[in-house]
Amino acid sequence: MAEILIGTSGYSYPEWVGPFYPEGSRSEEFLAFYAQRFDTVELNFSYYRMPQGARLALMHQEAPNLLFSLKAHQSLTHTIDPSTYASTASTFAQALEPLASKNVLLAVLLQFPPSFTYTVDHRYYLDSLTRILGHLPLAVEFRSPSWSNKQTLDGLRNRGVCFVSVDLPQVAGTPPLLDVRTCDLGYVRLHGRNKEAWWGSSDNRRYDYLYSASELASIASRVAFLAEETKRVAVYFNNHHRGQAVANAQTLKTLL
């Protein structure tokens, strides 16, 4: 059975003061408190601004036992410039060295948008990017269902890259629920099942969802299935609105 690590996507939410962080908590106290209750965190700020090695080193000092996954910068997955992505990828990888050298970098998440479809150009790009970042543990999340095929999974296996299992509303244009092993790490991202607000809404509305007890029991079975095939499974709740992610993560911990 694999080691199962449960956490949330992001941790520095002021609205979590009260539901999770003690009243009066300051933002600089969040990470240490979080690390007392969870073994891993998925950092999202690295999507919006390029991470700095010094800042990541400091975060490791604040929470030395915490394992980190980082979302790749948007210039590598969403606003791709063919003339600069290679140098950007190298810069991004270099910033992660303080975590990688301490063996606390669990994964780098490459989360592609629905517009990143299964085309020849996109396949070549993904191949190139995974080669540049190949010395790092990589996990890929596809938001287009066109990647849900045998060729994609075989390609990831050949490169030792993790296919991210997602949980999100099963509506037109979203990928299917697919739990498969392509490397020694299982990676699960739970976005909620807010069908009515998934398309054309703000993130706060899209991810405003609290999983029920029966839904969490089903998710626990999916995680246990991945744990039979891998060495580690990382599970991150992204339904961060109003502290629902931490409530669901704590419940799932008790189930597993």
Sequence and secondary structure as in RCSB ss.txt:
>XXXX:A:sequence
MAEILIGTSGYSYPEWVGPFYPEGSRSEEFLAFYAQRFDTVELNFSYYRMPQGARLALMHQEAPNLLFSLKAHQS
LTHTIDPSTYASTASTFAQALEPLASKNVLLAVLLQFPPSFTYTVDHRYYLDSLTRILGHLPLAVEFRSPSWSNK
QTLDGLRNRGVCFVSVDLPQVAGTPPLLDVRTCDLGYVRLHGRNKEAWWGSSDNRRYDYLYSASELASIASRVAF
LAEETKRVAVYFNNHHRGQAVANAQTLKTLL
>XXXX:A:secstr
  EEEEEEB    GGGBTTTB TT  GGGHHHHHHTT SEEEE HHHHS   HHHHHHHHHHSTT EEEEE  HH
HHTS  TTTHHHHHHHHHHHTHHHHTTT EEEEEEEE TT  S HHHHHHHHHHHHHTTTS EEEEE SGGG SH
HHHHHHHHHT EEEEEE    TTS       SSSEEEEEE    GGGSSSS HHHHT     HHHHHHHHHHHHH
HHTT SEEEEEE   GGGHHHHHHHHHHHH 
